């Protein structure tokens, strides 16, 4: 088993460390992006995504999926592992007041993606 290590991204001269974890819970996929200020693992940004699980594709936001964006009018390949997506989540949290000195939770990442214009309802797990 490969050990997951923290990856780095620099935004505005500040270095952040992040990791993406994925697990299957009750036949649904749960992805979590965890971001820390470099040098501190105590106060993190947590972004959680809960989607359906695909036995072939795996975690759709982790491998990449085409999402229509109503704001731009085009389909975008959305892959949470892409540095531009990580940057976007950090910028969203900073705009909402996260400064790395407290924990900040975005419990429904799909809802936040929807507010950014993405069509994500079809990614939600089917209930029942």
C-alpha positions in Angstrom: 0.0 0.0 0.0 1.3 3.4 -1.0 1.7 5.9 1.8 -0.1 9.2 1.0 2.0 12.2 1.5 1.2 15.9 1.8 1.5 17.8 -1.5 2.5 21.5 -1.6 1.0 24.5 -3.4 2.1 28.1 -3.2 -0.6 30.8 -3.4 0.4 34.5 -3.0 3.8 33.6 -1.7 2.3 31.4 1.0 2.9 27.6 1.0 0.0 25.3 1.8 0.1 21.5 2.3 -2.8 19.3 1.2 -4.0 15.8 1.0 -7.0 14.2 -0.6 -8.5 11.1 1.0 -11.2 8.8 -0.4 -13.3 6.1 1.1 -16.4 4.2 0.3 -19.2 4.4 2.9 -22.5 2.5 2.3 -21.8 2.2 -1.4 -21.2 6.0 -1.8 -17.9 7.8 -2.3 -16.6 10.2 0.3 -13.7 12.5 -0.7 -12.1 14.9 1.7 -9.6 17.6 0.8 -7.6 18.7 3.8 -5.4 21.8 3.5 -3.0 23.2 6.1 -0.8 26.3 6.3 2.8 25.1 5.8 4.3 24.3 9.2 0.9 23.8 11.0 -1.2 20.7 10.9 -3.6 21.8 13.6 -5.9 24.2 11.8 -7.1 22.9 8.5 -9.5 23.6 5.7 -11.7 20.6 5.2 -13.8 20.2 2.1 -16.0 17.1 1.9 -17.6 15.6 -1.2 -20.2 12.9 -1.1 -21.0 11.3 -4.4 -22.1 8.0 -5.9 -19.4 5.4 -6.2 -18.5 3.8 -9.5 -16.9 0.3 -9.5 -15.1 1.0 -12.8 -14.3 4.8 -12.7 -13.9 5.0 -9.0 -14.2 8.3 -7.2 -15.5 10.6 -10.0 -14.1 13.9 -8.7 -10.8 12.2 -8.0 -10.3 10.8 -11.5 -12.0 13.6 -13.4 -15.5 14.2 -14.7 -17.1 16.5 -17.2 -19.2 19.1 -15.4 -21.3 21.7 -17.2 -20.7 25.2 -15.9 -23.8 27.5 -16.2 -21.6 30.6 -15.8 -19.2 29.8 -18.6 -21.6 27.8 -20.8 -19.1 25.0 -21.3 -18.3 21.6 -19.9 -15.1 21.5 -17.8 -13.1 18.4 -16.8 -13.3 18.6 -13.0 -10.5 16.7 -11.3 -9.9 17.5 -7.6 -6.2 16.4 -8.0 -5.5 19.3 -10.4 -3.6 22.1 -8.6 -5.9 24.8 -10.1 -8.8 23.1 -8.3 -6.9 23.0 -5.0 -6.1 26.7 -5.5 -9.7 27.5 -6.1 -10.8 25.8 -2.8 -8.2 27.6 -0.8 -9.2 30.9 -2.4 -12.9 30.2 -1.6 -12.1 29.5 2.1 -9.9 32.6 2.4 -12.7 34.7 0.9 -15.0 33.3 3.5 -12.7 34.2 6.3 -10.3 31.2 6.7 -6.8 32.4 7.6 -5.2 29.1 8.6 -5.4 29.8 12.3 -8.7 28.0 12.8 -10.4 24.9 11.3 -12.8 25.7 8.5 -15.3 23.1 7.2 -17.1 23.0 3.9 -19.3 20.0 4.6 -21.0 19.9 1.2 -18.5 20.5 -1.5 -21.1 19.7 -4.2 -23.3 22.6 -2.9 -20.3 24.9 -3.1 -19.6 23.7 -6.7 -23.2 24.4 -7.5 -22.8 28.0 -6.3 -19.8 28.3 -8.6 -22.1 27.4 -11.5 -21.4 23.7 -11.9 -24.2 21.2 -12.6 -23.6 18.6 -9.9 -27.0 17.3 -8.8 -26.4 14.1 -10.9 -23.3 13.4 -8.8 -25.2 13.1 -5.5 -25.7 9.6 -4.2 -29.1 8.0 -4.9 -31.1 7.5 -1.7 -33.3 4.5 -1.2 
